[in-house]
Amino acid sequence: MPELPEVETIKNELLPYIVGHGITGITLLWDGIVRQPSVEEFCSRLIGQRITGVTRRGKYLILGLTSNEVLIIHLKMTGSLVLQPVSAKPNKFTRAILHLDNETQLHFRDPRKLGRMWLVEDKNAIIGKLGPEPLEASFTPQLLAQRLNNRTAPIKAILCDQTCIAGIGNMYADEALFAAKIHPLRLGKSLSPDEVKHLHRAIGQVLCAAIEDKGASVDTYLRPGGELGTAHFQFQVAHRLSGEFCPVCGTPIERITVRNRGSYFCPKCQQ
Ligand SMILES: [Zn+2]
């Protein structure tokens, strides 16, 4: 599923093609993709507006509009946003098309139909409960320590909790825990100050490296131009097949389920 590095890449690569451009029409091929307001209102309020900016918060993409409303998009498990020429036909997974005034269309594809869009005046109604952004300077080791303090959930589950830290999901939680040598089942409150520092550094490193590689195309993720990201080629444990070995010590990588998420780790390096 697209996580912080994938959504950051989508934001960066959409920006030059959509900011400053007007929305001339909307085609909805599956109405359920619109969460708020009603489908009729969503279309009538969007058409005629210009996109004034694109930002990211956690795994959400936020399009600013001339009316001061925002169009918020969440790609969930399998969503992608693909730029297409005006003549392009939707494929079987296209759920919505935004028609722009520069002969471009933005296709929202989503095989599993879990992705969502909201058109709202106050973005906090949708994203107000998200935790801190892990790549901002204000996300310090002290802040991470505070967020883990007294938490009795497994660290893997805490890292994936969007109200604790925004933007990290299954893949980058596994990678950060491997880099920090921390077992995914350790309780949040059990981490020593040094372990918190290592984890903080690992989170920054794995996310920045993945942004540099334009995200990880392990599943359906595509960049807006249709290219794949290459971040998964650097993965040490995430999405490894059973029988693969730890790149550090050669021990077979294990897969366990932590709160319904498949978690990959090295039983020797991660304690
Ligand atoms: Zn190992």
Residues whose N, C-alpha, C, O or C-beta is under 5 A from the ligand:
A	BS01	ZN	C246 V248 C249 G250 T251 C266 K268 C269
